[in-house]
Amino acid sequence: MRIYEAKDYQEMSRKAANILAAQVILKPDCVLGLATGSSPIGTYDQLVEGYEKGDLDFSEVKTVNLDEYIGLDHENDQSYYYFMHQHLFDRINIDPANTNVPNGMAEDIAAECERYEELIRSLGGVDIQLLGIGRNGHIGFNEPADSFDKMTHCVDLTESTIEANKRFFASADDVPRQAVSMGSGTIMKAKKILLIACGEDKADAVAKSFFGPVTPEVPASILQLHSDVVVIADTAALSKCPGVL
């Protein structure tokens, strides 16, 4: 695992985008695993800028997203499908048929989880998976639990995650209570993992995830067992990591 400090959100976003851009340049038909939330927006803006300058070509790229809320359709502006189109897909030359987000409106969620897992396998796996990290150490929507979830699955969101996400909704009551998420095992199958973190409110999670024991109570801690992980975090997010600063 390699940990790189960024002075602020903009520098974190630029460094993360450079790593993703290098993947696209070196392997034009790569499979990118993508994340949502406030953390990767700046990274996506940087990738769009690279495309607009003519430095990046996404025409052969395929993508798979980590997760999606259950019960939000594509037109809902809080769905992750909508988010990805707003912040990235509609701004670059990617083929919409090559973009994949779990279907949170599927009638059979268990079948949808199996379908999504098989889809990732059929693409040959993820070349690089972008992750954020929750205040409770969650990655994707893998919440603190008694064991690590291996495959794509249905998640009951914790109160802390609902509280953290309510800022995107009219009220906490409007936040969905369930989501479809890649499992920790699915994430760990990615050839390379890139995790970004910004802000003092992520400092505890970052320290516990990368300098504490590997435990499902801190889902991101499983990344310590992956052979190729890059963490890019700003100074505030690294403030509680021993020996980093």
VOTIDO-596565 format. One record per residue (C-alpha): residue in one letter; residue number from 1; y, z, x. Coordinates in steps of 0.001 Angstrom, whole numbers, plus 500000, padded with zeros to 6 digits. Example, Ala and Ser with C-alpha at 12.3 -4.5 7.8 and 13.67 -1.06 7.14 Angstrom:
BEGIN
SITE/resn/resi/yy/zz/xx
SITE/a/1/495500/507800/512300
SITE/s/2/498940/507140/513670
//
This chain:
BEGIN
SITE/resn/resi/yy/zz/xx
SITE/m/1/500000/500000/500000
SITE/r/2/503458/499072/501222
SITE/i/3/506558/500793/499865
SITE/y/4/509972/499199/500284
SITE/e/5/513254/500915/499505
SITE/a/6/516072/499092/497735
SITE/k/7/519544/500547/497534
SITE/d/8/519965/499709/493857
SITE/y/9/518594/497785/490875
SITE/q/10/520017/494458/492018
SITE/e/11/518415/494675/495443
SITE/m/12/515115/495787/493909
SITE/s/13/515213/492816/491541
SITE/r/14/516019/490366/494326
SITE/k/15/513221/491610/496580
SITE/a/16/510701/491524/493748
SITE/a/17/511760/488018/492731
SITE/n/18/511393/486831/496327
SITE/i/19/507750/487945/496361
SITE/l/20/507007/486256/493028
SITE/a/21/508868/483110/494117
SITE/a/22/506823/482932/497310
SITE/q/23/503647/483057/495218
SITE/v/24/504840/480154/493068
SITE/i/25/505840/478089/496107
SITE/l/26/502592/478715/497985
SITE/k/27/500391/478159/494922
SITE/p/28/502187/476073/492278
SITE/d/29/499384/476553/489734
SITE/c/30/499173/480322/490233
SITE/v/31/498523/482884/487503
SITE/l/32/501355/485395/487193
SITE/g/33/500768/488698/485424
SITE/l/34/504056/489700/483803
SITE/a/35/505628/492876/482449
SITE/t/36/508355/493750/479976
SITE/g/37/510904/496540/479579
SITE/s/38/514225/497037/481304
SITE/s/39/512853/497112/484872
SITE/p/40/511884/493414/485282
SITE/i/41/514892/491818/483548
SITE/g/42/516827/491476/486805
SITE/t/43/513759/490040/488518
SITE/y/44/513423/487407/485814
SITE/d/45/517126/486576/486111
SITE/q/46/516596/485967/489833
SITE/l/47/513635/483672/489147
SITE/v/48/515711/481719/486640
SITE/e/49/518439/481353/489240
SITE/g/50/515890/480008/491716
SITE/y/51/514726/477477/489146
SITE/e/52/518268/476403/488297
SITE/k/53/518974/475828/491989
SITE/g/54/515924/473584/492215
SITE/d/55/514048/475952/494512
SITE/l/56/511302/476869/492019
SITE/d/57/509051/474741/489829
SITE/f/58/507078/476519/487097
SITE/s/59/505528/473407/485550
SITE/e/60/501991/474306/486657
SITE/v/61/502297/478102/486523
SITE/k/62/500226/480091/484038
SITE/t/63/501144/483575/482858
SITE/v/64/499449/486521/481194
SITE/n/65/501420/489472/479904
SITE/l/66/500324/493063/480193
SITE/d/67/500724/494126/476612
SITE/e/68/502140/493713/473124
SITE/y/69/502987/496004/470244
SITE/i/70/500629/495940/467280
SITE/g/71/502350/494880/464067
SITE/l/72/505300/492920/465492
SITE/d/73/505266/489153/464964
SITE/h/74/506732/486582/467346
SITE/e/75/510034/486453/465475
SITE/n/76/510628/490185/465830
SITE/d/77/513217/490659/468559
SITE/q/78/511403/493776/469788
SITE/s/79/508083/492002/470317
SITE/y/80/507151/491293/473903
SITE/y/81/506525/487650/472982
SITE/y/82/510186/487417/471966
SITE/f/83/511279/489327/475083
SITE/m/84/509459/486974/477445
SITE/h/85/510892/483860/475819
SITE/q/86/514388/485340/475809
SITE/h/87/514401/486504/479409
SITE/l/88/512200/483950/481166
SITE/f/89/510079/481326/479402
SITE/d/90/512894/479559/477523
SITE/r/91/515014/479440/480674
SITE/i/92/512564/477714/483052
SITE/n/93/510317/474648/482984
SITE/i/94/507094/476457/482160
SITE/d/95/504710/474874/479645
SITE/p/96/504622/477217/476609
SITE/a/97/500900/476470/476327
SITE/n/98/500451/478105/479729
SITE/t/99/502073/481392/478649
SITE/n/100/499933/484140/477167
SITE/v/101/500853/487381/475408
SITE/p/102/498342/489483/473440
SITE/n/103/498460/488850/469694
SITE/g/104/499590/492084/468105
SITE/m/105/499243/490527/464643
SITE/a/106/495531/489727/464987
SITE/e/107/493449/490801/462001
SITE/d/108/490703/492045/464308
SITE/i/109/492355/493858/467224
SITE/a/110/489045/494611/468950
SITE/a/111/488193/490908/468921
SITE/e/112/491679/490094/470215
SITE/c/113/491162/492475/473140
SITE/e/114/487884/490744/474010
SITE/r/115/489518/487319/473666
SITE/y/116/492360/488277/475992
SITE/e/117/490030/489697/478601
SITE/e/118/487996/486482/478540
SITE/l/119/491178/484403/478759
SITE/i/120/492153/486140/482002
SITE/r/121/488684/485523/483407
SITE/s/122/488815/481858/482374
SITE/l/123/492065/481399/484323
SITE/g/124/490389/482660/487454
SITE/g/125/492106/486036/487373
SITE/v/126/495671/487068/488119
SITE/d/127/497134/486086/491491
SITE/i/128/499936/488659/491362
SITE/q/129/500548/491277/488687
SITE/l/130/504066/492600/488137
SITE/l/131/504230/496192/486901
SITE/g/132/506839/498712/485921
SITE/i/133/506019/502397/485627
SITE/g/134/506601/504829/482782
SITE/r/135/508051/508290/483172
SITE/n/136/504579/509671/482535
SITE/g/137/503054/507315/485101
SITE/h/138/501768/504755/482624
SITE/i/139/501240/501140/483657
SITE/g/140/501113/498591/480892
SITE/f/141/500479/500906/477964
SITE/n/142/497737/502815/479759
SITE/e/143/498730/506358/478890
SITE/p/144/497642/509625/480566
SITE/a/145/494063/510286/479479
SITE/d/146/490723/511787/480465
SITE/s/147/489477/508522/481956
SITE/f/148/490777/505154/483101
SITE/d/149/490479/502372/480512
SITE/k/150/488658/499479/482111
SITE/m/151/489383/496508/479862
SITE/t/152/492047/495207/477492
SITE/h/153/492130/497676/474620
SITE/c/154/494063/499168/471716
SITE/v/155/496304/502067/472766
SITE/d/156/497749/504913/470716
SITE/l/157/501190/505424/472214
SITE/t/158/502155/508925/473309
SITE/e/159/505238/510686/471999
SITE/s/160/506880/510417/475431
SITE/t/161/506452/506628/475411
SITE/i/162/507727/506366/471848
SITE/e/163/510715/508493/472845
SITE/a/164/511387/506315/475902
SITE/n/165/511195/503095/473871
SITE/k/166/513154/504199/470818
SITE/r/167/516391/503031/472474
SITE/f/168/515278/499459/471754
SITE/f/169/514798/500176/468025
SITE/a/170/516988/501399/465172
SITE/s/171/515181/504743/465305
SITE/a/172/512041/506376/466707
SITE/d/173/510385/505806/463318
SITE/d/174/510608/502051/463898
SITE/v/175/508721/502135/467201
SITE/p/176/505135/500893/466720
SITE/r/177/502492/503541/467286
SITE/q/178/499902/501232/468827
SITE/a/179/499744/498381/471309
SITE/v/180/497275/495995/472910
SITE/s/181/497256/496510/476665
SITE/m/182/495383/495312/479710
SITE/g/183/493234/498201/480904
SITE/s/184/493551/499792/484308
SITE/g/185/490395/497944/485316
SITE/t/186/491888/494630/484245
SITE/i/187/495055/495329/486239
SITE/m/188/493033/496317/489303
SITE/k/189/491298/492940/489296
SITE/a/190/494576/491201/490168
SITE/k/191/494543/489838/493700
SITE/k/192/497938/491375/494443
SITE/i/193/500031/493958/492582
SITE/l/194/503815/494312/492691
SITE/l/195/505271/497462/491133
SITE/i/196/508994/498004/490662
SITE/a/197/510761/501262/489835
SITE/c/198/514413/502181/489497
SITE/g/199/516261/505369/488715
SITE/e/200/515938/509100/489207
SITE/d/201/514020/509424/485940
SITE/k/202/511119/507559/487592
SITE/a/203/511063/509728/490741
SITE/d/204/508416/512187/489517
SITE/a/205/506124/509389/488337
SITE/v/206/506459/507465/491596
SITE/a/207/505755/510536/493722
SITE/k/208/502739/511615/491673
SITE/s/209/501351/508075/491475
SITE/f/210/501467/507241/495164
SITE/f/211/501415/510624/496917
SITE/g/212/499255/512669/494576
SITE/p/213/495577/512610/493608
SITE/v/214/494031/509620/491870
SITE/t/215/493652/510808/488293
SITE/p/216/493754/509234/484816
SITE/e/217/496357/511877/483966
SITE/v/218/498667/509730/486114
SITE/p/219/497507/506190/485273
SITE/a/220/499428/504432/488057
SITE/s/221/497655/506571/490665
SITE/i/222/494668/504222/490440
SITE/l/223/496760/501674/492346
SITE/q/224/496109/503733/495484
SITE/l/225/492602/502231/495402
SITE/h/226/493784/498598/495368
SITE/s/227/493740/496653/498629
SITE/d/228/497079/494844/498199
SITE/v/229/499894/496726/496473
SITE/v/230/503614/496397/497122
SITE/v/231/506012/498954/495634
SITE/i/232/509719/498154/495541
SITE/a/233/511822/501073/494344
SITE/d/234/515432/502091/494642
SITE/t/235/516553/505152/496571
SITE/a/236/516702/507327/493453
SITE/a/237/513151/506470/492374
SITE/l/238/511868/507286/495879
SITE/s/239/513818/510534/496179
SITE/k/240/510773/512787/495665
SITE/c/241/508329/510852/497864
SITE/p/242/507470/512773/501028
SITE/g/243/508310/510998/504256
SITE/v/244/509601/507809/502623
SITE/l/245/513322/508440/502964
//
